[in-house]
Amino acid sequence: MTSTGFARVASIALTLIAVNSVGGTARAHPEFNPLTINRYVKFDLLSGAELRLAYTVLFGAAPALAIRRAFDANHDGRLDAAETRALGARIESEVLSGLALTIDGAHVVPAFANPSVGLAGDAVAPSPLSVDLIARLPLLGAERDHRVHVDDATSFAPLGESEIRVEESPGTRLLSSHLGAGESAEKQSRFLFRGPKFSALEDRSVTFRFRAAPTIPIAQAQTTAPHARRLYLYAMVGVLLLGAAGLFLSRRSNAA
């Protein structure tokens, strides 16, 4: 192996370390579609005593132009603060009308914080916009298992993709998560649907059960797994570098 070859091996090894360090924090993000309205529902299992619900609606360019026009009350070609609040309030009202949420057998109406409307410019133009709704949902009996059923019938048109995601935290453990209202041992954390329902009989509801996990320090929970993965990667890189160095020195000795 030449010195150039050895340098290439070292460069690859360092690249692996860099990719691992960055890739550990990468996440998929909701996306705009220029012709449709996409919606994303996420449940964060914060603890045995609280859920966080995040409901995001993304308007692509075409539907964004239509709703901007609809809420430009004074027809000046721009959405002022009051018009923007009215737009957010309308989306919140539609979500509350269509979202059926049951927690531990009781129907729950989320108390959303003030809607966050992302306009990316206030002009009445084909510019995408987003509406974020956030609610904290208190739970009774922090040490018990909790069962949540969500059925989102919010009517957005034209509807693109819809997603329901359930995410554990260091303080919780997801026991099951599946389509429908029945019982199942399945443990699926992400449900993605394309377009509107095929028929009224299609069940897109999701049921999940979870409980509080054994108490451990948050810092330890966040760092143990990534730390072990990095140690393994560093060990493999070390073996690769040592092997390359040994081969390089051996060939130099033979050449001499």
Buried (B, 14 or more C-beta within 10 A) or exposed (E): BEEEEBEEBBEEBEEBEEEBEEEEEEEEEBEBBEEBBBBBBBBBBBBBBBBBBBBBBBBBBBBBBEBBEEBBEEEEEBBBEEBBBBBBBBBBEBBBEBBBBBBBEEEBEBEBEEBEBBBEEBBBEBBBBBBBBBBBBEBEEBEEBBBBBBBBEBEBEEBBBBBBBBBBBBBBBBBBBBBBEEEEEEEBEEBEBEEBEEEEEEEBBBBBBBBBBEEEEEEEBEEEEEEEEBEEBBEEBEEBBEEBBEBBEEEEEEEE
